[in-house]
Amino acid sequence: MLSTMTNLSDAGISTGVIAQGGKVWQDPIKLGRVMATGMDLRRRFALISALAAPLPVYLMRKHDASWLACAIVLLSLIPTFYASLSDSLLETAPKLKQKVVPLQQNLIAAVIARTLLTGAMVFTIPTAAGAVLATGISRTWANIRLRKISSEHADYKQPPDPEIRKDILKTVYRILPTSLYSCFSGQVTIWAISIFGSTTAVSQLGGLTGLSQAMTIFSVLFMTLMIPRFARLPENRSLIIRRFLIVQVGLLVTCALIILSAYVFSTPILWLLGHRFGGLGKELTLAFATAAITFLSSSTSQMLSARGIVVPPILFIPFAVAVQVGLAFVLPLQQLSGALLYGLLTVACIYLLRLGHFTFSIRGDAYLKQTLKVR
């Protein structure tokens, strides 16, 4: 639910900011104006996304949590949600300037702080609340450091710009319907096992997907190194296609190595989780495969969005819903392996849709330019 609220508060704003920032990344004043406009929009969207806050209470009560535990967990979400409103936007200027080392140092510091806080809280407050609260406090502290890093490359004292707001909102309007749908589809495995499975299956899924969160390091590196560079490419069709294909090959190789490693080393990895997870080698491989394909699909989406290439919601949503409904009839969603496979196949189909849309978009632009040239 925290991920859902964060997605709703963004709704494509960060994509619009990096797209606009890529045009003026060498000018601190103009870049600061883009950043300030994005911050202003995100605060407005956050007020709407906060309306989803009661839903976690319903889900926790469904799994027999007490009212006190629900209240503590809900309150612990506040600092984490507040920190999430600015972290991705604050990273825009350093990413466009390719100041990678300060960003990585800040990220490592945040991870260390989160680990220490989690260890300190694990014996004092409910585990879920402690984990979320530790994340919120560490991210808030990291964001203070991140603002100092970012202010070296962008002037945040600039006021929001109405024209930039219009340009960012154009991206938001194209992405928002998909973002709303992704609030469900992005957590489809958790939803499926929560509705059709047992609390034991939920805990097993949490353990397996928790390990697969190691994929986050690849997502962070990709967003820091590749997306800004792709956004800064000149409007050269052949160059864009060539760079896109090179990155896709690199992503596919990386994902294949991750899945192979999970399969080969499944036994020692499961040993870390304890005896309750013994014999879940197949499920572990599926969990890592789902995380890998999700990384592949989301990275591709971010690349295309940075160039203004977005799958139209009128195509994306019906396609994704048709895939999910069809898979729900043929897969055993009450089983952990079935729920994991459901998420894997859903993400894989969406990735193929994005590739197809990119191909037709590029070919369509080339045909249009050639036609105009002949005329």
Secondary structure as UniProt FT lines:
FT   HELIX           2..10
FT   TURN            11..12
FT   HELIX           13..24
FT   TURN            25..26
FT   HELIX           28..49
FT   HELIX           50..52
FT   HELIX           54..62
FT   TURN            63..64
FT   HELIX           67..84
FT   TURN            85..86
FT   HELIX           87..90
FT   HELIX           92..96
FT   TURN            97..98
FT   HELIX           100..121
FT   TURN            122..124
FT   HELIX           127..150
FT   TURN            151..153
FT   TURN            156..157
FT   HELIX           162..185
FT   TURN            186..187
FT   HELIX           188..196
FT   HELIX           199..212
FT   HELIX           213..215
FT   HELIX           216..231
FT   HELIX           237..264
FT   HELIX           266..273
FT   HELIX           275..277
FT   TURN            278..279
FT   HELIX           281..306
FT   TURN            307..308
FT   HELIX           313..330
FT   TURN            333..334
FT   HELIX           336..374
//
